[in-house]
Amino acid sequence: MPRRSARTLIHVGIRHSVVALDAETGEEVWRTKLKGHSFAGVFRDGAALYATASGEVFRLDPETGAVLWNAPLKGLGTGLAIVVGAGTTPEQQRAAYVTTAQQLTAQQQAGAATAAAT
């Protein structure tokens, strides 16, 4: 599959999927479903794209969404995982933690509201 070098992609972790959107148009370019039904965290480190879901870490091709490898992290459970790359600044690390914590809190509140409504 030819690489798309003409467009800039942004990557979104949502539920158990990673979605690539064209940064100019918002058009969905690809979608990759990951294992499980939990929050999918996404981290870009230069040319590498990583995602976490259900206690596993995945490396994805940022242009196509193909899973290049995954690490099950056996014995560590399926909780929230945050990936930090070698070139990440302390400010970027803090932002990743805050963003992930906010997303997890919103997800938990939405689940609680749904449960209360039923």
Sequence and secondary structure as in RCSB ss.txt:
>XXXX:A:sequence
MPRRSARTLIHVGIRHSVVALDAETGEEVWRTKLKGHSFAGVFRDGAALYATASGEVFRLDPETGAVLWNAPLKG
LGTGLAIVVGAGTTPEQQRAAYVTTAQQLTAQQQAGAATAAAT
>XXXX:A:secstr
     SS EEEEEETTEEEEEETTT  EEEEEE SSSS  EEEEETTEEEEEETTEEEEE TTT  EEEEE  TT
S SS      TT  HHHHHHHHHHHHHHHHHHHHHHHHHHHH 
